[in-house]
Amino acid sequence: MKVPGWVLLLLAVSLALSGLVWNSAGPSGAEFAGADNLAAQAAGKPATSFAALWRPPSPEVESGLFALQAAVGGLLLGYVLGRRSRHAS
């Protein structure tokens, strides 16, 4: 079944506008509070049962390690998808 482009465009515009309309009906001052902040406030401070084995010396190191982890994951995913596509053809 092929859907015309104008139907998809109309669906995308209606989804975008519905988010703006429904969001404006919320409580004042919390229009763009974000789900993470609201969930953290609702849950309170969670009890941790595990202690970190090592803490990075600075936020820059922590950010760099996170970027390295994302790069390794992306390379691994690309390798697996490339191997699968080569075997599929």
PyMOL Python script that loads the backbone (N, CA, C, O; Angstrom):
from pymol import cmd

cmd.read_pdbstr("""\
ATOM      1  N   MET A   1       0.856  -1.181   0.000  1.00  0.00           N
ATOM      2  CA  MET A   1       0.000   0.000   0.000  1.00  0.00           C
ATOM      3  C   MET A   1       0.898   1.239   0.000  1.00  0.00           C
ATOM      4  O   MET A   1       1.739   1.412   0.882  1.00  0.00           O
ATOM      5  N   LYS A   2       0.708   2.079  -0.984  1.00  0.00           N
ATOM      6  CA  LYS A   2       1.521   3.285  -1.103  1.00  0.00           C
ATOM      7  C   LYS A   2       0.717   4.486  -0.600  1.00  0.00           C
ATOM      8  O   LYS A   2      -0.400   4.728  -1.058  1.00  0.00           O
ATOM      9  N   VAL A   3       1.289   5.231   0.339  1.00  0.00           N
ATOM     10  CA  VAL A   3       0.623   6.396   0.928  1.00  0.00           C
ATOM     11  C   VAL A   3       1.111   7.640   0.201  1.00  0.00           C
ATOM     12  O   VAL A   3       2.316   7.823   0.035  1.00  0.00           O
ATOM     13  N   PRO A   4       0.191   8.498  -0.236  1.00  0.00           N
ATOM     14  CA  PRO A   4       0.620   9.730  -0.917  1.00  0.00           C
ATOM     15  C   PRO A   4       1.437  10.624   0.017  1.00  0.00           C
ATOM     16  O   PRO A   4       1.247  10.612   1.233  1.00  0.00           O
ATOM     17  N   GLY A   5       2.343  11.394  -0.571  1.00  0.00           N
ATOM     18  CA  GLY A   5       3.212  12.273   0.200  1.00  0.00           C
ATOM     19  C   GLY A   5       2.459  13.329   0.979  1.00  0.00           C
ATOM     20  O   GLY A   5       2.860  13.680   2.089  1.00  0.00           O
ATOM     21  N   TRP A   6       1.364  13.846   0.413  1.00  0.00           N
ATOM     22  CA  TRP A   6       0.630  14.902   1.111  1.00  0.00           C
ATOM     23  C   TRP A   6      -0.028  14.369   2.378  1.00  0.00           C
ATOM     24  O   TRP A   6      -0.230  15.125   3.329  1.00  0.00           O
ATOM     25  N   VAL A   7      -0.366  13.084   2.408  1.00  0.00           N
ATOM     26  CA  VAL A   7      -0.963  12.496   3.614  1.00  0.00           C
ATOM     27  C   VAL A   7       0.093  12.413   4.716  1.00  0.00           C
ATOM     28  O   VAL A   7      -0.187  12.717   5.876  1.00  0.00           O
ATOM     29  N   LEU A   8       1.307  12.000   4.349  1.00  0.00           N
ATOM     30  CA  LEU A   8       2.385  11.935   5.338  1.00  0.00           C
ATOM     31  C   LEU A   8       2.741  13.321   5.861  1.00  0.00           C
ATOM     32  O   LEU A   8       2.998  13.489   7.053  1.00  0.00           O
ATOM     33  N   LEU A   9       2.757  14.317   4.970  1.00  0.00           N
ATOM     34  CA  LEU A   9       3.039  15.689   5.382  1.00  0.00           C
ATOM     35  C   LEU A   9       1.956  16.195   6.330  1.00  0.00           C
ATOM     36  O   LEU A   9       2.263  16.825   7.342  1.00  0.00           O
ATOM     37  N   LEU A  10       0.710  15.926   6.013  1.00  0.00           N
ATOM     38  CA  LEU A  10      -0.395  16.335   6.875  1.00  0.00           C
ATOM     39  C   LEU A  10      -0.309  15.650   8.241  1.00  0.00           C
ATOM     40  O   LEU A  10      -0.585  16.275   9.265  1.00  0.00           O
ATOM     41  N   LEU A  11       0.068  14.381   8.260  1.00  0.00           N
ATOM     42  CA  LEU A  11       0.220  13.657   9.519  1.00  0.00           C
ATOM     43  C   LEU A  11       1.350  14.251  10.358  1.00  0.00           C
ATOM     44  O   LEU A  11       1.195  14.422  11.567  1.00  0.00           O
ATOM     45  N   ALA A  12       2.476  14.564   9.737  1.00  0.00           N
ATOM     46  CA  ALA A  12       3.612  15.139  10.462  1.00  0.00           C
ATOM     47  C   ALA A  12       3.262  16.505  11.040  1.00  0.00           C
ATOM     48  O   ALA A  12       3.600  16.792  12.188  1.00  0.00           O
ATOM     49  N   VAL A  13       2.589  17.351  10.262  1.00  0.00           N
ATOM     50  CA  VAL A  13       2.205  18.682  10.744  1.00  0.00           C
ATOM     51  C   VAL A  13       1.194  18.571  11.879  1.00  0.00           C
ATOM     52  O   VAL A  13       1.273  19.317  12.855  1.00  0.00           O
ATOM     53  N   SER A  14       0.248  17.649  11.759  1.00  0.00           N
ATOM     54  CA  SER A  14      -0.754  17.511  12.822  1.00  0.00           C
ATOM     55  C   SER A  14      -0.119  16.988  14.116  1.00  0.00           C
ATOM     56  O   SER A  14      -0.519  17.396  15.206  1.00  0.00           O
ATOM     57  N   LEU A  15       0.860  16.094  14.006  1.00  0.00           N
ATOM     58  CA  LEU A  15       1.545  15.616  15.212  1.00  0.00           C
ATOM     59  C   LEU A  15       2.324  16.744  15.885  1.00  0.00           C
ATOM     60  O   LEU A  15       2.312  16.867  17.110  1.00  0.00           O
ATOM     61  N   ALA A  16       2.996  17.558  15.090  1.00  0.00           N
ATOM     62  CA  ALA A  16       3.770  18.666  15.663  1.00  0.00           C
ATOM     63  C   ALA A  16       2.846  19.685  16.332  1.00  0.00           C
ATOM     64  O   ALA A  16       3.138  20.156  17.431  1.00  0.00           O
ATOM     65  N   LEU A  17       1.750  20.021  15.687  1.00  0.00           N
ATOM     66  CA  LEU A  17       0.834  21.008  16.256  1.00  0.00           C
ATOM     67  C   LEU A  17       0.090  20.457  17.476  1.00  0.00           C
ATOM     68  O   LEU A  17      -0.200  21.198  18.415  1.00  0.00           O
ATOM     69  N   SER A  18      -0.217  19.164  17.460  1.00  0.00           N
ATOM     70  CA  SER A  18      -0.932  18.619  18.614  1.00  0.00           C
ATOM     71  C   SER A  18      -0.061  18.669  19.867  1.00  0.00           C
ATOM     72  O   SER A  18      -0.580  18.882  20.962  1.00  0.00           O
ATOM     73  N   GLY A  19       1.237  18.478  19.733  1.00  0.00           N
ATOM     74  CA  GLY A  19       2.128  18.597  20.883  1.00  0.00           C
ATOM     75  C   GLY A  19       2.145  19.994  21.449  1.00  0.00           C
ATOM     76  O   GLY A  19       2.192  20.174  22.666  1.00  0.00           O
ATOM     77  N   LEU A  20       2.107  20.986  20.582  1.00  0.00           N
ATOM     78  CA  LEU A  20       2.086  22.367  21.058  1.00  0.00           C
ATOM     79  C   LEU A  20       0.757  22.709  21.725  1.00  0.00           C
ATOM     80  O   LEU A  20       0.731  23.411  22.736  1.00  0.00           O
ATOM     81  N   VAL A  21      -0.342  22.217  21.167  1.00  0.00           N
ATOM     82  CA  VAL A  21      -1.664  22.521  21.725  1.00  0.00           C
ATOM     83  C   VAL A  21      -1.833  21.835  23.077  1.00  0.00           C
ATOM     84  O   VAL A  21      -2.266  22.472  24.037  1.00  0.00           O
ATOM     85  N   TRP A  22      -1.501  20.556  23.170  1.00  0.00           N
ATOM     86  CA  TRP A  22      -1.667  19.839  24.431  1.00  0.00           C
ATOM     87  C   TRP A  22      -0.708  20.329  25.494  1.00  0.00           C
ATOM     88  O   TRP A  22      -1.049  20.318  26.677  1.00  0.00           O
ATOM     89  N   ASN A  23       0.469  20.754  25.110  1.00  0.00           N
ATOM     90  CA  ASN A  23       1.451  21.231  26.076  1.00  0.00           C
ATOM     91  C   ASN A  23       1.031  22.570  26.673  1.00  0.00           C
ATOM     92  O   ASN A  23       1.352  22.855  27.826  1.00  0.00           O
ATOM     93  N   SER A  24       0.327  23.386  25.918  1.00  0.00           N
ATOM     94  CA  SER A  24      -0.087  24.687  26.436  1.00  0.00           C
ATOM     95  C   SER A  24      -1.179  24.557  27.494  1.00  0.00           C
ATOM     96  O   SER A  24      -1.448  25.517  28.216  1.00  0.00           O
ATOM     97  N   ALA A  25      -1.807  23.400  27.598  1.00  0.00           N
ATOM     98  CA  ALA A  25      -2.856  23.208  28.593  1.00  0.00           C
ATOM     99  C   ALA A  25      -2.295  22.760  29.939  1.00  0.00           C
ATOM    100  O   ALA A  25      -3.062  22.566  30.882  1.00  0.00           O
ATOM    101  N   GLY A  26      -0.992  22.593  30.053  1.00  0.00           N
ATOM    102  CA  GLY A  26      -0.370  22.113  31.283  1.00  0.00           C
ATOM    103  C   GLY A  26      -0.269  23.200  32.325  1.00  0.00           C
ATOM    104  O   GLY A  26      -0.711  24.325  32.093  1.00  0.00           O
ATOM    105  N   PRO A  27       0.308  22.880  33.479  1.00  0.00           N
ATOM    106  CA  PRO A  27       0.459  23.866  34.549  1.00  0.00           C
ATOM    107  C   PRO A  27       1.416  24.977  34.142  1.00  0.00           C
ATOM    108  O   PRO A  27       2.362  24.745  33.388  1.00  0.00           O
ATOM    109  N   SER A  28       1.174  26.160  34.632  1.00  0.00           N
ATOM    110  CA  SER A  28       1.970  27.315  34.255  1.00  0.00           C
ATOM    111  C   SER A  28       3.392  27.183  34.792  1.00  0.00           C
ATOM    112  O   SER A  28       3.596  26.778  35.936  1.00  0.00           O
ATOM    113  N   GLY A  29       4.378  27.529  33.956  1.00  0.00           N
ATOM    114  CA  GLY A  29       5.773  27.477  34.360  1.00  0.00           C
ATOM    115  C   GLY A  29       6.424  26.133  34.141  1.00  0.00           C
ATOM    116  O   GLY A  29       7.641  26.021  34.285  1.00  0.00           O
ATOM    117  N   ALA A  30       5.658  25.096  33.795  1.00  0.00           N
ATOM    118  CA  ALA A  30       6.228  23.773  33.592  1.00  0.00           C
ATOM    119  C   ALA A  30       6.051  23.298  32.162  1.00  0.00           C
ATOM    120  O   ALA A  30       6.023  22.094  31.909  1.00  0.00           O
ATOM    121  N   GLU A  31       5.931  24.226  31.225  1.00  0.00           N
ATOM    122  CA  GLU A  31       5.664  23.844  29.844  1.00  0.00           C
ATOM    123  C   GLU A  31       6.795  23.007  29.260  1.00  0.00           C
ATOM    124  O   GLU A  31       6.546  22.033  28.549  1.00  0.00           O
ATOM    125  N   PHE A  32       8.025  23.381  29.556  1.00  0.00           N
ATOM    126  CA  PHE A  32       9.160  22.683  28.981  1.00  0.00           C
ATOM    127  C   PHE A  32      10.077  22.145  30.077  1.00  0.00           C
ATOM    128  O   PHE A  32      11.298  22.277  29.988  1.00  0.00           O
ATOM    129  N   ALA A  33       9.493  21.540  31.111  1.00  0.00           N
ATOM    130  CA  ALA A  33      10.279  21.059  32.244  1.00  0.00           C
ATOM    131  C   ALA A  33      11.084  19.817  31.895  1.00  0.00           C
ATOM    132  O   ALA A  33      12.175  19.630  32.434  1.00  0.00           O
ATOM    133  N   GLY A  34      10.589  18.975  31.023  1.00  0.00           N
ATOM    134  CA  GLY A  34      11.309  17.771  30.632  1.00  0.00           C
ATOM    135  C   GLY A  34      10.933  16.580  31.496  1.00  0.00           C
ATOM    136  O   GLY A  34      10.673  16.719  32.691  1.00  0.00           O
ATOM    137  N   ALA A  35      10.909  15.427  30.886  1.00  0.00           N
ATOM    138  CA  ALA A  35      10.490  14.213  31.579  1.00  0.00           C
ATOM    139  C   ALA A  35      11.525  13.757  32.606  1.00  0.00           C
ATOM    140  O   ALA A  35      11.166  13.232  33.660  1.00  0.00           O
ATOM    141  N   ASP A  36      12.816  13.958  32.298  1.00  0.00           N
ATOM    142  CA  ASP A  36      13.848  13.497  33.230  1.00  0.00           C
ATOM    143  C   ASP A  36      13.751  14.224  34.561  1.00  0.00           C
ATOM    144  O   ASP A  36      13.829  13.594  35.616  1.00  0.00           O
ATOM    145  N   ASN A  37      13.582  15.537  34.528  1.00  0.00           N
ATOM    146  CA  ASN A  37      13.475  16.310  35.768  1.00  0.00           C
ATOM    147  C   ASN A  37      12.219  15.942  36.541  1.00  0.00           C
ATOM    148  O   ASN A  37      12.255  15.807  37.764  1.00  0.00           O
ATOM    149  N   LEU A  38      11.123  15.782  35.840  1.00  0.00           N
ATOM    150  CA  LEU A  38       9.873  15.437  36.522  1.00  0.00           C
ATOM    151  C   LEU A  38       9.959  14.047  37.154  1.00  0.00           C
ATOM    152  O   LEU A  38       9.472  13.840  38.265  1.00  0.00           O
ATOM    153  N   ALA A  39      10.573  13.103  36.453  1.00  0.00           N
ATOM    154  CA  ALA A  39      10.695  11.750  37.000  1.00  0.00           C
ATOM    155  C   ALA A  39      11.628  11.738  38.207  1.00  0.00           C
ATOM    156  O   ALA A  39      11.365  11.037  39.184  1.00  0.00           O
ATOM    157  N   ALA A  40      12.713  12.505  38.149  1.00  0.00           N
ATOM    158  CA  ALA A  40      13.643  12.557  39.270  1.00  0.00           C
ATOM    159  C   ALA A  40      12.985  13.179  40.497  1.00  0.00           C
ATOM    160  O   ALA A  40      13.211  12.734  41.622  1.00  0.00           O
ATOM    161  N   GLN A  41      12.187  14.190  40.280  1.00  0.00           N
ATOM    162  CA  GLN A  41      11.486  14.815  41.401  1.00  0.00           C
ATOM    163  C   GLN A  41      10.454  13.865  41.988  1.00  0.00           C
ATOM    164  O   GLN A  41      10.277  13.814  43.205  1.00  0.00           O
ATOM    165  N   ALA A  42       9.768  13.106  41.126  1.00  0.00           N
ATOM    166  CA  ALA A  42       8.737  12.186  41.604  1.00  0.00           C
ATOM    167  C   ALA A  42       9.339  11.020  42.372  1.00  0.00           C
ATOM    168  O   ALA A  42       8.755  10.551  43.349  1.00  0.00           O
ATOM    169  N   ALA A  43      10.499  10.550  41.937  1.00  0.00           N
ATOM    170  CA  ALA A  43      11.112   9.383  42.572  1.00  0.00           C
ATOM    171  C   ALA A  43      11.923   9.752  43.803  1.00  0.00           C
ATOM    172  O   ALA A  43      12.163   8.903  44.662  1.00  0.00           O
ATOM    173  N   GLY A  44      12.344  10.992  43.899  1.00  0.00           N
ATOM    174  CA  GLY A  44      13.212  11.369  44.998  1.00  0.00           C
ATOM    175  C   GLY A  44      14.620  10.869  44.721  1.00  0.00           C
ATOM    176  O   GLY A  44      14.922  10.456  43.601  1.00  0.00           O
ATOM    177  N   LYS A  45      15.454  10.901  45.695  1.00  0.00           N
ATOM    178  CA  LYS A  45      16.819  10.422  45.509  1.00  0.00           C
ATOM    179  C   LYS A  45      16.836   8.910  45.678  1.00  0.00           C
ATOM    180  O   LYS A  45      16.506   8.401  46.750  1.00  0.00           O
ATOM    181  N   PRO A  46      17.221   8.184  44.621  1.00  0.00           N
ATOM    182  CA  PRO A  46      17.205   6.728  44.732  1.00  0.00           C
ATOM    183  C   PRO A  46      18.338   6.222  45.625  1.00  0.00           C
ATOM    184  O   PRO A  46      19.412   6.820  45.692  1.00  0.00           O
ATOM    185  N   ALA A  47      18.078   5.128  46.296  1.00  0.00           N
ATOM    186  CA  ALA A  47      19.098   4.506  47.134  1.00  0.00           C
ATOM    187  C   ALA A  47      20.034   3.706  46.239  1.00  0.00           C
ATOM    188  O   ALA A  47      19.579   2.865  45.464  1.00  0.00           O
ATOM    189  N   THR A  48      21.323   3.956  46.336  1.00  0.00           N
ATOM    190  CA  THR A  48      22.276   3.222  45.515  1.00  0.00           C
ATOM    191  C   THR A  48      22.865   2.084  46.332  1.00  0.00           C
ATOM    192  O   THR A  48      23.187   2.245  47.509  1.00  0.00           O
ATOM    193  N   SER A  49      23.000   0.928  45.686  1.00  0.00           N
ATOM    194  CA  SER A  49      23.574  -0.216  46.382  1.00  0.00           C
ATOM    195  C   SER A  49      24.973  -0.523  45.865  1.00  0.00           C
ATOM    196  O   SER A  49      25.656  -1.394  46.406  1.00  0.00           O
ATOM    197  N   PHE A  50      25.409   0.185  44.818  1.00  0.00           N
ATOM    198  CA  PHE A  50      26.727  -0.056  44.261  1.00  0.00           C
ATOM    199  C   PHE A  50      27.553   1.219  44.328  1.00  0.00           C
ATOM    200  O   PHE A  50      27.043   2.311  44.073  1.00  0.00           O
ATOM    201  N   ALA A  51      28.801   1.081  44.664  1.00  0.00           N
ATOM    202  CA  ALA A  51      29.719   2.215  44.682  1.00  0.00           C
ATOM    203  C   ALA A  51      30.566   2.177  43.410  1.00  0.00           C
ATOM    204  O   ALA A  51      30.880   1.104  42.894  1.00  0.00           O
ATOM    205  N   ALA A  52      30.928   3.343  42.919  1.00  0.00           N
ATOM    206  CA  ALA A  52      31.749   3.415  41.724  1.00  0.00           C
ATOM    207  C   ALA A  52      33.137   2.858  42.010  1.00  0.00           C
ATOM    208  O   ALA A  52      33.718   3.126  43.062  1.00  0.00           O
ATOM    209  N   LEU A  53      33.666   2.080  41.066  1.00  0.00           N
ATOM    210  CA  LEU A  53      35.010   1.538  41.232  1.00  0.00           C
ATOM    211  C   LEU A  53      36.069   2.610  40.998  1.00  0.00           C
ATOM    212  O   LEU A  53      37.125   2.590  41.629  1.00  0.00           O
ATOM    213  N   TRP A  54      35.786   3.549  40.088  1.00  0.00           N
ATOM    214  CA  TRP A  54      36.739   4.603  39.760  1.00  0.00           C
ATOM    215  C   TRP A  54      35.968   5.841  39.333  1.00  0.00           C
ATOM    216  O   TRP A  54      35.006   5.737  38.573  1.00  0.00           O
ATOM    217  N   ARG A  55      36.365   6.976  39.797  1.00  0.00           N
ATOM    218  CA  ARG A  55      35.738   8.236  39.396  1.00  0.00           C
ATOM    219  C   ARG A  55      36.715   9.004  38.522  1.00  0.00           C
ATOM    220  O   ARG A  55      37.881   9.153  38.887  1.00  0.00           O
ATOM    221  N   PRO A  56      36.257   9.498  37.365  1.00  0.00           N
ATOM    222  CA  PRO A  56      37.138  10.278  36.504  1.00  0.00           C
ATOM    223  C   PRO A  56      37.606  11.543  37.216  1.00  0.00           C
ATOM    224  O   PRO A  56      36.863  12.109  38.019  1.00  0.00           O
ATOM    225  N   PRO A  57      38.833  11.996  36.933  1.00  0.00           N
ATOM    226  CA  PRO A  57      39.360  13.161  37.632  1.00  0.00           C
ATOM    227  C   PRO A  57      38.670  14.470  37.254  1.00  0.00           C
ATOM    228  O   PRO A  57      38.709  15.428  38.026  1.00  0.00           O
ATOM    229  N   SER A  58      38.043  14.528  36.084  1.00  0.00           N
ATOM    230  CA  SER A  58      37.375  15.769  35.693  1.00  0.00           C
ATOM    231  C   SER A  58      36.203  15.445  34.770  1.00  0.00           C
ATOM    232  O   SER A  58      36.142  14.351  34.209  1.00  0.00           O
ATOM    233  N   PRO A  59      35.264  16.395  34.607  1.00  0.00           N
ATOM    234  CA  PRO A  59      34.145  16.165  33.690  1.00  0.00           C
ATOM    235  C   PRO A  59      34.597  15.982  32.240  1.00  0.00           C
ATOM    236  O   PRO A  59      33.929  15.291  31.471  1.00  0.00           O
ATOM    237  N   GLU A  60      35.719  16.591  31.858  1.00  0.00           N
ATOM    238  CA  GLU A  60      36.203  16.447  30.488  1.00  0.00           C
ATOM    239  C   GLU A  60      36.633  15.009  30.219  1.00  0.00           C
ATOM    240  O   GLU A  60      36.368  14.468  29.145  1.00  0.00           O
ATOM    241  N   VAL A  61      37.291  14.397  31.186  1.00  0.00           N
ATOM    242  CA  VAL A  61      37.709  12.998  31.028  1.00  0.00           C
ATOM    243  C   VAL A  61      36.486  12.101  30.946  1.00  0.00           C
ATOM    244  O   VAL A  61      36.438  11.179  30.132  1.00  0.00           O
ATOM    245  N   GLU A  62      35.503  12.371  31.786  1.00  0.00           N
ATOM    246  CA  GLU A  62      34.277  11.580  31.766  1.00  0.00           C
ATOM    247  C   GLU A  62      33.583  11.706  30.413  1.00  0.00           C
ATOM    248  O   GLU A  62      33.109  10.713  29.860  1.00  0.00           O
ATOM    249  N   SER A  63      33.522  12.920  29.881  1.00  0.00           N
ATOM    250  CA  SER A  63      32.909  13.140  28.580  1.00  0.00           C
ATOM    251  C   SER A  63      33.691  12.440  27.472  1.00  0.00           C
ATOM    252  O   SER A  63      33.099  11.866  26.559  1.00  0.00           O
ATOM    253  N   GLY A  64      35.008  12.487  27.551  1.00  0.00           N
ATOM    254  CA  GLY A  64      35.836  11.812  26.557  1.00  0.00           C
ATOM    255  C   GLY A  64      35.662  10.306  26.582  1.00  0.00           C
ATOM    256  O   GLY A  64      35.612   9.664  25.533  1.00  0.00           O
ATOM    257  N   LEU A  65      35.571   9.740  27.778  1.00  0.00           N
ATOM    258  CA  LEU A  65      35.353   8.300  27.887  1.00  0.00           C
ATOM    259  C   LEU A  65      33.982   7.901  27.341  1.00  0.00           C
ATOM    260  O   LEU A  65      33.837   6.850  26.717  1.00  0.00           O
ATOM    261  N   PHE A  66      32.989   8.743  27.578  1.00  0.00           N
ATOM    262  CA  PHE A  66      31.662   8.473  27.037  1.00  0.00           C
ATOM    263  C   PHE A  66      31.691   8.520  25.511  1.00  0.00           C
ATOM    264  O   PHE A  66      31.078   7.679  24.853  1.00  0.00           O
ATOM    265  N   ALA A  67      32.405   9.506  24.941  1.00  0.00           N
ATOM    266  CA  ALA A  67      32.519   9.604  23.486  1.00  0.00           C
ATOM    267  C   ALA A  67      33.257   8.391  22.918  1.00  0.00           C
ATOM    268  O   ALA A  67      32.886   7.873  21.864  1.00  0.00           O
ATOM    269  N   LEU A  68      34.296   7.940  23.613  1.00  0.00           N
ATOM    270  CA  LEU A  68      35.027   6.752  23.175  1.00  0.00           C
ATOM    271  C   LEU A  68      34.123   5.518  23.193  1.00  0.00           C
ATOM    272  O   LEU A  68      34.153   4.701  22.273  1.00  0.00           O
ATOM    273  N   GLN A  69      33.329   5.397  24.242  1.00  0.00           N
ATOM    274  CA  GLN A  69      32.395   4.272  24.335  1.00  0.00           C
ATOM    275  C   GLN A  69      31.387   4.323  23.185  1.00  0.00           C
ATOM    276  O   GLN A  69      31.078   3.289  22.593  1.00  0.00           O
ATOM    277  N   ALA A  70      30.878   5.498  22.866  1.00  0.00           N
ATOM    278  CA  ALA A  70      29.922   5.629  21.764  1.00  0.00           C
ATOM    279  C   ALA A  70      30.584   5.299  20.429  1.00  0.00           C
ATOM    280  O   ALA A  70      29.960   4.672  19.573  1.00  0.00           O
ATOM    281  N   ALA A  71      31.840   5.712  20.238  1.00  0.00           N
ATOM    282  CA  ALA A  71      32.545   5.421  18.994  1.00  0.00           C
ATOM    283  C   ALA A  71      32.778   3.920  18.832  1.00  0.00           C
ATOM    284  O   ALA A  71      32.572   3.372  17.749  1.00  0.00           O
ATOM    285  N   VAL A  72      33.203   3.260  19.897  1.00  0.00           N
ATOM    286  CA  VAL A  72      33.430   1.815  19.825  1.00  0.00           C
ATOM    287  C   VAL A  72      32.110   1.097  19.540  1.00  0.00           C
ATOM    288  O   VAL A  72      32.078   0.166  18.736  1.00  0.00           O
ATOM    289  N   GLY A  73      31.044   1.511  20.178  1.00  0.00           N
ATOM    290  CA  GLY A  73      29.734   0.909  19.916  1.00  0.00           C
ATOM    291  C   GLY A  73      29.279   1.130  18.484  1.00  0.00           C
ATOM    292  O   GLY A  73      28.724   0.224  17.864  1.00  0.00           O
ATOM    293  N   GLY A  74      29.512   2.341  17.946  1.00  0.00           N
ATOM    294  CA  GLY A  74      29.149   2.625  16.566  1.00  0.00           C
ATOM    295  C   GLY A  74      29.963   1.802  15.578  1.00  0.00           C
ATOM    296  O   GLY A  74      29.431   1.304  14.585  1.00  0.00           O
ATOM    297  N   LEU A  75      31.261   1.662  15.855  1.00  0.00           N
ATOM    298  CA  LEU A  75      32.105   0.841  14.983  1.00  0.00           C
ATOM    299  C   LEU A  75      31.661  -0.616  15.017  1.00  0.00           C
ATOM    300  O   LEU A  75      31.597  -1.268  13.974  1.00  0.00           O
ATOM    301  N   LEU A  76      31.358  -1.128  16.192  1.00  0.00           N
ATOM    302  CA  LEU A  76      30.914  -2.511  16.314  1.00  0.00           C
ATOM    303  C   LEU A  76      29.584  -2.728  15.586  1.00  0.00           C
ATOM    304  O   LEU A  76      29.415  -3.721  14.878  1.00  0.00           O
ATOM    305  N   LEU A  77      28.658  -1.811  15.759  1.00  0.00           N
ATOM    306  CA  LEU A  77      27.370  -1.912  15.075  1.00  0.00           C
ATOM    307  C   LEU A  77      27.556  -1.840  13.567  1.00  0.00           C
ATOM    308  O   LEU A  77      26.942  -2.614  12.833  1.00  0.00           O
ATOM    309  N   GLY A  78      28.395  -0.918  13.094  1.00  0.00           N
ATOM    310  CA  GLY A  78      28.652  -0.809  11.661  1.00  0.00           C
ATOM    311  C   GLY A  78      29.297  -2.065  11.100  1.00  0.00           C
ATOM    312  O   GLY A  78      28.960  -2.497   9.998  1.00  0.00           O
ATOM    313  N   TYR A  79      30.223  -2.653  11.850  1.00  0.00           N
ATOM    314  CA  TYR A  79      30.869  -3.879  11.408  1.00  0.00           C
ATOM    315  C   TYR A  79      29.853  -5.011  11.273  1.00  0.00           C
ATOM    316  O   TYR A  79      29.831  -5.716  10.265  1.00  0.00           O
ATOM    317  N   VAL A  80      29.012  -5.179  12.298  1.00  0.00           N
ATOM    318  CA  VAL A  80      28.029  -6.264  12.284  1.00  0.00           C
ATOM    319  C   VAL A  80      27.028  -6.059  11.153  1.00  0.00           C
ATOM    320  O   VAL A  80      26.703  -7.009  10.441  1.00  0.00           O
ATOM    321  N   LEU A  81      26.534  -4.836  10.976  1.00  0.00           N
ATOM    322  CA  LEU A  81      25.577  -4.589   9.897  1.00  0.00           C
ATOM    323  C   LEU A  81      26.229  -4.768   8.529  1.00  0.00           C
ATOM    324  O   LEU A  81      25.593  -5.272   7.603  1.00  0.00           O
ATOM    325  N   GLY A  82      27.491  -4.362   8.393  1.00  0.00           N
ATOM    326  CA  GLY A  82      28.196  -4.557   7.134  1.00  0.00           C
ATOM    327  C   GLY A  82      28.392  -6.022   6.806  1.00  0.00           C
ATOM    328  O   GLY A  82      28.212  -6.436   5.660  1.00  0.00           O
ATOM    329  N   ARG A  83      28.760  -6.809   7.803  1.00  0.00           N
ATOM    330  CA  ARG A  83      28.937  -8.246   7.576  1.00  0.00           C
ATOM    331  C   ARG A  83      27.607  -8.912   7.221  1.00  0.00           C
ATOM    332  O   ARG A  83      27.556  -9.788   6.357  1.00  0.00           O
ATOM    333  N   ARG A  84      26.538  -8.493   7.887  1.00  0.00           N
ATOM    334  CA  ARG A  84      25.235  -9.089   7.598  1.00  0.00           C
ATOM    335  C   ARG A  84      24.758  -8.730   6.205  1.00  0.00           C
ATOM    336  O   ARG A  84      24.178  -9.570   5.519  1.00  0.00           O
ATOM    337  N   SER A  85      24.991  -7.492   5.771  1.00  0.00           N
ATOM    338  CA  SER A  85      24.537  -7.086   4.445  1.00  0.00           C
ATOM    339  C   SER A  85      25.366  -7.756   3.354  1.00  0.00           C
ATOM    340  O   SER A  85      24.854  -8.031   2.268  1.00  0.00           O
ATOM    341  N   ARG A  86      26.636  -8.019   3.631  1.00  0.00           N
ATOM    342  CA  ARG A  86      27.482  -8.705   2.650  1.00  0.00           C
ATOM    343  C   ARG A  86      27.021 -10.137   2.465  1.00  0.00           C
ATOM    344  O   ARG A  86      27.036 -10.650   1.347  1.00  0.00           O
ATOM    345  N   HIS A  87      26.607 -10.797   3.552  1.00  0.00           N
ATOM    346  CA  HIS A  87      26.158 -12.189   3.465  1.00  0.00           C
ATOM    347  C   HIS A  87      24.740 -12.287   2.913  1.00  0.00           C
ATOM    348  O   HIS A  87      24.346 -13.340   2.412  1.00  0.00           O
ATOM    349  N   ALA A  88      23.981 -11.224   2.995  1.00  0.00           N
ATOM    350  CA  ALA A  88      22.595 -11.274   2.520  1.00  0.00           C
ATOM    351  C   ALA A  88      22.515 -11.174   1.000  1.00  0.00           C
ATOM    352  O   ALA A  88      21.542 -11.638   0.406  1.00  0.00           O
ATOM    353  N   SER A  89      23.520 -10.578   0.361  1.00  0.00           N
ATOM    354  CA  SER A  89      23.436 -10.415  -1.092  1.00  0.00           C
ATOM    355  C   SER A  89      24.035 -11.562  -1.853  1.00  0.00           C
ATOM    356  O   SER A  89      24.033 -11.554  -3.084  1.00  0.00           O
TER     357      SER A  89
END
""", "prot")
cmd.dss("prot")
cmd.show_as("cartoon", "prot")
cmd.util.cbc("prot")
cmd.orient("prot")
